[in-house]
Amino acid sequence: MKIACVIPARLGSTRFPKKIFALLQGKTLLQSVWEAATSCSQFSDVQFAVDSLETAEHIHSFGGKYQMTSPTCSSGTHRIIECIQKGYIDADVFVNWQADEPFIHSQMITDLLQGIEKEGTIWTLKKLATLEEVRRSDVVKVVADRYHKALYFSRSLIPFDRDQTFPDYYKHIGLYAYTKEALNQISHFGQTPLCRSENLEQLLWLEEGLTIHAYTTEHDTIGIDTKEDLLKAEQFIRSLSKELY
């Protein structure tokens, strides 16, 4: 089975302008993500899907591969869809690795892809969350059934612990894999009420009847959405360095 990794890279981030060029240990996020993705043996191809010449020129400078996509794409998923529709990339399964996620662990890719030969058309990850995380609206939570099928994603705390049974809470790790067929279906979807309410594209897929398998991973990641996140990432790297000595 041919698996392609596509890294959507939008230049116009609002909370952290041009964050994909932010430096982490002397390398931009783009280069850090490229090096992490190309080190994964599961991928037959790794490419960026970009929306600006500035981004393309930087990727070229470190030897990366990229495809130009429209600045009007509404999400990273739709950048991947555009690459497929224009014949830029072909595969059986596409992994969406976000350009602000330099800490994806290789085991997370293994966890993500564990079901592609046996079940489903869309796959993602979840991890046990701390109480501090589940109370934050910027941390997306997920509940799934015993067969790993996602039931709902929310910015609210789910499930509600009415009888103080202290359930496990899971946060969603925003790493996706999809079949070409699933992406073709998504390309025809419009906005839906739940998707619009929570501003989560995965709710659109659930509302349209697609199944998302959410597998558990033990590894965490740090998405760089703000300058504060970048500081946390730097602290995380320093803590790893201390563990080696």
C-alpha distance (Angstrom), angle and dihedral (degrees) to the residues before:
residue distance angle dihedral
M1 . . .
K2 3.81 . .
I3 3.82 113.4 .
A4 3.80 120.9 -169.6
C5 3.80 124.3 -168.5
V6 3.80 114.5 -146.7
I7 3.80 120.1 -170.4
P8 3.82 110.8 -159.0
A9 3.80 109.1 -151.3
R10 3.79 117.0 -172.0
L11 3.79 114.2 -174.3
G12 3.81 98.5 -158.6
S13 3.81 103.1 73.8
T14 3.81 111.7 161.0
R15 3.81 106.1 -157.3
F16 3.81 93.0 45.8
P17 3.83 110.7 20.8
K18 3.82 113.4 -137.3
K19 3.79 90.4 -6.2
I20 3.81 92.1 161.3
F21 3.84 86.9 72.1
A22 3.82 92.9 51.3
L23 3.79 112.6 124.4
L24 3.80 122.7 -119.1
Q25 3.80 113.6 -179.0
G26 3.78 90.8 -20.8
K27 3.81 96.5 -49.1
T28 3.78 129.5 94.2
L29 3.79 119.2 -114.9
L30 3.80 87.7 -110.4
Q31 3.78 93.5 57.6
S32 3.81 92.9 42.3
V33 3.81 91.7 52.7
W34 3.82 91.6 45.0
E35 3.80 92.2 53.5
A36 3.80 92.0 47.0
A37 3.81 93.7 48.1
T38 3.81 95.9 45.4
S39 3.80 89.8 52.3
C40 3.84 90.5 63.2
S41 3.80 109.6 98.6
Q42 3.83 93.4 -156.8
F43 3.80 93.5 72.6
S44 3.79 121.8 88.0
D45 3.80 90.5 -171.8
V46 3.81 137.2 14.9
Q47 3.81 121.6 -165.7
F48 3.77 139.6 157.2
A49 3.80 121.7 -125.7
V50 3.81 104.6 -149.0
D51 3.79 138.0 177.9
S52 3.82 104.2 -156.8
L53 3.79 139.5 53.0
E54 3.81 89.8 -131.9
T55 3.79 89.7 61.2
A56 3.81 92.1 43.9
E57 3.82 92.3 51.9
H58 3.78 92.1 51.2
I59 3.81 92.5 49.2
H60 3.81 89.3 49.9
S61 3.83 89.4 53.0
F62 3.82 92.5 64.4
G63 3.81 96.1 37.6
G64 3.78 99.2 -101.2
K65 3.80 127.0 148.6
Y66 3.78 122.4 -123.4
Q67 3.78 145.5 170.3
M68 3.79 125.5 -149.1
T69 3.81 115.6 -121.2
S70 3.78 134.0 178.6
P71 3.83 119.7 -77.8
T72 3.82 86.8 -136.5
C73 3.82 95.4 66.2
S74 3.80 106.5 127.7
S75 3.81 96.2 -145.8
G76 3.78 144.9 -1.0
T77 3.79 88.3 -96.9
H78 3.81 89.9 60.0
R79 3.81 91.0 49.3
I80 3.80 87.8 57.6
I81 3.80 90.2 47.2
E82 3.82 90.1 52.6
C83 3.81 90.6 51.4
I84 3.80 89.9 52.9
Q85 3.79 95.0 45.2
K86 3.81 91.8 50.4
G87 3.80 91.8 47.9
Y88 3.80 94.8 -116.7
I89 3.81 95.5 128.4
D90 3.80 132.3 20.3
A91 3.79 129.0 -170.3
D92 3.80 143.4 129.1
V93 3.81 93.7 -115.7
F94 3.80 129.1 24.3
V95 3.80 123.7 -155.3
N96 3.80 117.0 -153.2
W97 3.82 107.1 -148.2
Q98 3.78 109.9 179.1
A99 3.80 118.4 -130.0
D100 3.82 92.5 -127.7
E101 3.84 94.3 56.3
P102 3.83 107.1 87.5
F103 3.83 95.0 155.0
I104 3.81 101.8 63.3
H105 3.82 105.1 138.8
S106 3.81 120.1 -137.6
Q107 3.82 89.1 -122.4
M108 3.81 88.3 59.3
I109 3.80 88.9 60.6
T110 3.81 89.1 50.7
D111 3.81 89.9 49.1
L112 3.81 91.0 48.0
L113 3.80 95.5 50.1
Q114 3.81 98.3 42.7
G115 3.81 93.8 104.9
I116 3.79 103.3 41.1
E117 3.81 93.9 100.7
K118 3.79 95.5 47.4
E119 3.82 116.4 22.4
G120 3.77 144.8 25.7
T121 3.78 139.0 -8.1
I122 3.83 101.5 -113.7
W123 3.79 125.0 45.3
T124 3.79 134.1 -177.3
L125 3.83 140.6 158.2
K126 3.79 139.4 -106.2
K127 3.78 132.3 -170.6
L128 3.77 134.5 -165.5
A129 3.78 107.8 -90.9
T130 3.77 132.2 -145.5
L131 3.80 120.8 -122.1
E132 3.79 88.8 -110.0
E133 3.82 90.1 55.7
V134 3.79 96.9 47.5
R135 3.80 91.0 53.9
R136 3.82 92.5 56.7
S137 3.80 118.6 91.2
D138 3.81 91.6 -151.3
V139 3.82 89.7 62.1
V140 3.80 109.4 78.3
K141 3.79 115.2 -140.7
V142 3.80 126.7 -154.6
V143 3.79 135.9 -163.6
A144 3.80 120.7 -161.2
D145 3.78 136.6 -178.0
R146 3.81 125.1 -113.2
Y147 3.81 89.5 -89.0
H148 3.82 92.2 59.5
K149 3.81 93.5 -105.8
A150 3.79 112.5 143.9
L151 3.80 113.1 -121.0
Y152 3.80 99.1 -176.9
F153 3.80 143.7 -13.6
S154 3.78 121.2 -150.6
R155 3.76 145.5 167.6
S156 3.80 86.3 -139.7
L157 3.78 125.3 79.6
I158 3.82 108.2 -84.5
P159 2.95 134.4 -143.2
F160 3.81 101.4 32.4
D161 3.82 108.6 -131.1
R162 3.83 98.8 -139.1
D163 3.82 98.5 162.3
Q164 3.81 98.0 34.4
T165 3.81 93.9 -109.5
F166 3.82 89.8 146.5
P167 3.81 99.4 -134.3
D168 3.78 123.9 -164.2
Y169 3.79 112.3 -93.9
Y170 3.79 120.1 -148.7
K171 3.76 129.6 -158.9
H172 3.76 120.7 -150.8
I173 3.79 118.3 -113.8
G174 3.82 105.7 -148.3
L175 3.78 97.8 -132.6
Y176 3.82 116.0 118.9
A177 3.77 139.7 -172.4
Y178 3.80 121.5 -169.6
T179 3.77 138.0 175.0
K180 3.78 118.3 -117.9
E181 3.82 87.9 -112.3
A182 3.81 92.2 56.5
L183 3.80 91.4 50.0
N184 3.78 90.4 50.0
Q185 3.82 89.3 54.9
I186 3.80 92.4 46.8
S187 3.81 90.1 53.2
H188 3.82 88.8 67.8
F189 3.82 97.4 48.1
G190 3.81 124.1 106.5
Q191 3.80 129.8 -163.4
T192 3.82 118.8 -58.2
P193 3.83 129.9 -162.8
L194 3.82 98.6 -106.3
C195 3.78 93.2 42.8
R196 3.80 90.2 51.0
S197 3.82 92.9 45.8
E198 3.82 97.5 51.0
N199 3.83 96.7 25.0
L200 3.80 91.1 -129.9
E201 3.79 118.1 136.1
Q202 3.82 92.9 -157.5
L203 3.81 88.7 66.8
L204 3.80 88.1 59.5
W205 3.80 89.2 57.7
L206 3.81 92.4 48.7
E207 3.80 92.0 46.6
E208 3.81 89.6 52.4
G209 3.81 90.6 53.3
L210 3.79 102.5 -102.0
T211 3.80 119.8 140.6
I212 3.80 120.9 -127.0
H213 3.79 118.6 -164.1
A214 3.81 111.0 -150.7
Y215 3.80 112.2 -163.4
T216 3.78 124.0 -165.9
T217 3.79 120.3 -112.7
E218 3.79 128.4 -173.2
H219 3.78 92.9 -150.3
D220 3.77 125.3 88.7
T221 3.76 131.5 -154.4
I222 3.78 138.2 -159.4
G223 3.79 117.2 -131.2
I224 3.81 113.6 -155.8
D225 3.81 105.1 -134.4
T226 3.82 99.5 139.6
K227 3.80 139.8 21.5
E228 3.80 87.0 -103.3
D229 3.82 88.9 58.6
L230 3.80 89.1 53.2
L231 3.81 89.9 55.1
K232 3.81 89.7 50.1
A233 3.79 89.6 50.8
E234 3.81 91.2 52.2
Q235 3.80 90.3 49.6
F236 3.80 89.6 49.0
I237 3.81 91.5 53.7
R238 3.81 91.1 48.6
S239 3.81 90.4 51.5
L240 3.81 90.2 52.3
S241 3.79 90.5 50.4
K242 3.82 91.3 52.7
E243 3.82 90.5 52.9
L244 3.80 90.3 59.4
Y245 3.81 93.3 59.8
